[in-house]
Amino acid sequence: GSRALPWWVYFLNQALDLSPVMCIIAFVIIDISSCLLILALVLALKIQVDADFALAYAIAKAVRVPRLALDGAAAALLMRLYPPLAAVRVDLMVDAAARLSADAWRFFWKLRGTVAGQGSAEEPPAPKSADSDSAAEQVKRALSSYGLAYMAAKNFIGMVSILGMYLAMRLGGLDLNRWLQALGGSAGASAGHMAGTMCLASWASTVIFPFVVLGCAILGPWMHYGMEAIKRMIGDWSSGIRLRESQVGVVYLNVLTDYCG
């Protein structure tokens, strides 16, 4: 028979099936929090990071779309090396993100109409249909095919590409700090160092990506149950108000009937 999947695959899929939207929100919260914690650690240790690292980070991020084929090939290799990664239904988060984006667009469109005095009944224009060969569609297909293997491969290649770009710039003799010093003095150099430090924190946070994924599977369901509890409390509160209003109305009607009778 087929081999049983590791426990964490079932754990992640259970959370994604329960509430993919809350898993997305939990992922963002944990990812940003880990980045801020690493930034605080780098600042506390007074690690000096030059502006060249920020430039390498920006260039590497700018070529993510041309890198999609490489990401897919690496994901396919990683999936063959460790098949359970492909069993994680990461594509559920993509579908949930699309719904969340559509709901947010509809909300802000109606809010805009209300503020402009045009009413809120008008429906927002339908977004243009995405090209089947667009980057977003390619990523969605890759996530459906490779699951968590695609995210892991993408993050690893991203880390390597940023580091490789930085080393190439350093070996090539590029010194962005000197240019910033010449253009903006000490303020320009400080801004360059701060940008480099922030990019280093973001780059280093990718190392703990597995823990971020596991954390979102823990926090996401708790957030889901919390929202459900809040909805129930609001529903009970609204029901209580309607019940009291109906009771007051019955009493008033009885008094009026006795008076008229």
Buried (B, 14 or more C-beta within 10 A) or exposed (E): EEEEEEEBBEBBBEBBEBBBBBBBBBBEBBBEEBBEEBBEEBEEEEEEBBBBBBBBBEBBBEEBEEBBEBBBEBBBEBBEEEEBBBBBBBBBBBBBBBEBEEEEEEEEBBEEBEEEEEEEEEEBEEEEEEEEEEEEEBBBBBBBBBBBBBBBBBBBBBBEBBBEBBEEBBEEEBBBBEBBBEEEEEEBBBBBBBBBBBBBBBBBBBEBBEEBBBBBBEBBBEBBEEEEEEEEEEEEEEEEEEEEEEEEEEEEEEEEEEEEE
